[in-house]
Amino acid sequence: MSGLRTCTFILVTGLATLGVAVLPGCATRPPEFSEAWQAAQRAPLTKRAEARWAALIKGDADAAYAFTTPDYRTVVSAQQHRGKYGRLAAWRMARVAGVSYDGPAVAAVSVEVTHRISLPGSAGESVETQTRISEKWIYKNGDWWYIAN
């Protein structure tokens, strides 16, 4: 019987240890990603998203590139990033219309963008239109970063 008691003791001790190890994973979000934290992050995230768009409106792709995630910048050069932006559409204005969270540190930023499109084959004629764009941003290393595709 002593062998059975030893096995039972080991089993119970192991399960108790496992339970203690698993409990933190069952807890709510860490305080830095709580709903209060997310609410407080709306203003800084909005500011960064609008600053990125201000750079795009000015035609400064390098400044916009600085808002992309550090991981993206290790794979895509500034020159490659600049090549993604043609001159067919001229962005005129952008403002953040809303922020929602897809995860503790991942946000969907809805941006209303006004742009002017030159009509091909017309003598300088253009059309101005407004559209809503959804962007993904991630909180990493203490700041918000645009997730470029």
C-alpha positions in Angstrom: 0.0 0.0 0.0 2.9 2.4 0.6 3.6 2.3 -3.1 0.0 3.3 -3.9 0.1 6.1 -1.3 3.4 7.4 -2.9 1.8 7.3 -6.4 -1.3 9.0 -5.1 0.8 11.7 -3.3 2.8 12.3 -6.5 -0.3 12.5 -8.6 -2.1 14.9 -6.3 1.0 17.0 -5.9 1.5 17.1 -9.6 -2.1 18.1 -10.3 -2.0 20.8 -7.6 1.2 22.2 -9.2 -0.4 22.1 -12.6 -3.5 23.8 -11.4 -1.4 26.7 -9.9 0.5 27.0 -13.2 -2.7 27.1 -15.3 -4.6 29.5 -13.0 -2.8 32.7 -14.2 -3.8 31.8 -17.8 -7.4 31.7 -16.7 -7.3 35.1 -15.1 -8.5 38.2 -16.8 -6.3 40.3 -19.0 -3.1 41.7 -17.5 -3.7 45.3 -16.1 -1.8 46.9 -19.0 -4.4 45.5 -21.5 -7.5 46.1 -19.4 -10.6 47.8 -20.9 -9.5 51.0 -18.9 -6.0 50.7 -20.5 -7.6 50.3 -24.0 -9.9 53.3 -23.4 -6.8 55.4 -22.4 -5.0 54.3 -25.5 -7.6 55.6 -27.9 -6.2 59.1 -27.9 -2.5 58.2 -28.5 -3.5 55.6 -31.1 -5.7 58.1 -32.9 -2.9 60.7 -32.8 -0.4 58.2 -34.4 -2.9 57.0 -37.1 -3.7 60.6 -38.0 0.0 61.5 -38.0 0.7 58.6 -40.4 -2.1 59.9 -42.7 -0.8 63.5 -42.5 2.5 62.1 -43.8 0.8 60.3 -46.7 -1.2 63.4 -47.6 2.0 65.4 -47.8 3.5 62.6 -50.0 6.1 61.7 -47.4 6.1 58.0 -47.7 9.3 57.8 -45.6 7.6 59.4 -42.6 4.6 57.1 -43.1 7.0 54.2 -43.2 8.3 55.1 -39.7 4.8 54.2 -38.3 5.0 50.6 -39.6 5.9 47.8 -37.3 9.6 47.2 -36.6 9.1 43.6 -37.9 7.8 45.0 -41.2 10.8 47.4 -41.5 13.2 44.5 -41.1 11.7 42.8 -44.2 10.6 45.7 -46.4 12.9 48.6 -47.1 11.8 52.2 -47.2 12.4 52.2 -51.0 10.1 49.2 -51.4 7.5 50.8 -49.2 7.6 54.0 -51.2 6.9 52.0 -54.3 3.5 50.9 -52.9 2.2 54.4 -53.3 1.4 55.7 -56.8 0.2 59.1 -57.7 -3.2 58.1 -59.2 -5.1 59.2 -56.0 -4.2 62.4 -54.1 -5.3 62.1 -50.5 -6.8 65.4 -49.3 -7.8 64.7 -45.7 -8.0 61.9 -43.2 -9.5 61.6 -39.7 -10.0 58.6 -37.4 -13.7 57.8 -37.2 -13.3 55.0 -34.6 -11.1 52.5 -32.8 -12.1 49.0 -31.7 -10.0 46.2 -30.3 -9.5 42.8 -31.9 -7.4 41.6 -29.0 -5.7 43.0 -25.9 -3.1 44.9 -27.9 -4.5 44.8 -31.5 -6.7 47.6 -32.7 -8.8 48.2 -35.8 -8.7 51.9 -36.7 -11.5 53.2 -39.0 -10.2 56.2 -41.0 -12.4 58.4 -43.2 -10.2 59.4 -46.1 -11.0 62.1 -48.7 -9.1 61.7 -51.9 -9.1 63.2 -55.4 -8.8 60.9 -58.4 -7.6 62.2 -61.8 -9.8 60.7 -64.5 -7.7 59.0 -67.2 -8.1 60.6 -70.6 -9.6 63.9 -69.3 -8.0 67.3 -69.5 -7.2 67.6 -65.8 -10.6 66.6 -64.7 -10.8 64.9 -61.3 -13.3 63.5 -58.9 -13.2 64.0 -55.1 -14.6 61.2 -53.0 -14.6 60.0 -49.4 -14.1 56.4 -48.2 -13.7 54.6 -45.0 -10.6 52.4 -44.5 -10.0 49.9 -41.7 -6.4 49.6 -40.6 -4.8 47.2 -38.1 -2.5 48.6 -35.4 -0.5 46.7 -32.8 0.8 47.8 -29.4 4.4 46.6 -29.1 7.5 47.9 -27.3 5.5 50.7 -25.7 3.9 52.2 -28.8 1.3 51.7 -31.5 2.5 50.5 -34.9 0.7 50.3 -38.2 0.4 46.7 -39.6 1.3 47.2 -43.3 0.1 44.5 -45.8 
